[in-house]
């Protein structure tokens, strides 16, 4: 499921800037969101309720 995020050092680049680039790539790929969602077990009924809630929010925003 997960693909590896890699940062290659450029000539004259510091470790701090490499770390910043790595963190930015991880955030852009959305890995932290997936990990947060998978941290705890969510019963199927709870997942259905969350999806329905999100769908109703989207419908509400289109009506306005």
N, C-alpha and C positions, 0 to 999 in steps of 0.2 A: 504494500500500500504506500509506504513512505518512500520518497526518493531522497537521496542524500544531497544536502546542500554543501557546496564546496566554494571556497574562496581562495584564489591563487594570488600569491604575493607578487606585486609589481616591483620593479626596480626602484629603490628609494622609499618604499612604503613602510610606514611604521606598523607595529603590532596593534596599536590602538585603532588605527584607521581600518585595519583588516577586521578587527573585532566588530567595529561599527557596521561595516559592510555585511558581515555575516549575520548580525542581528537583524539588519534591515531585510536581507533576503529571507530569513526565517519568518519574519512578520508578514512579508509580502506573499509568501507561499501559503500562509494560513495554518501552519503546523501547530501553533500554540492554541488556536481555537479548537482544532480537532482533539488535541490532548486534553483540554479543559472539558470538552463534552464527554470524553471517554474515561474520565477520572472516576466517576461513580456510575453504578448500574442504574439505568432508567427503565422501568417496566414499560412494556409496549403501550399500555393505556396512557401513560404519562407522555410518551412520545407523540401519540395521536393527538392528545389535547394541546400540546405545544404547537404542532403543525397547524391545527385548526385555529389556534389563537393567532399565529403568524399570518395565516391566510386572511382572517377577518381584518387584521390590521392593514394588509395590503389593499383589500377591497374598500375599506373605509377611506384610505388615502386617495384612491382613484375617484371616489364619489365626490370628494370635496373639491 
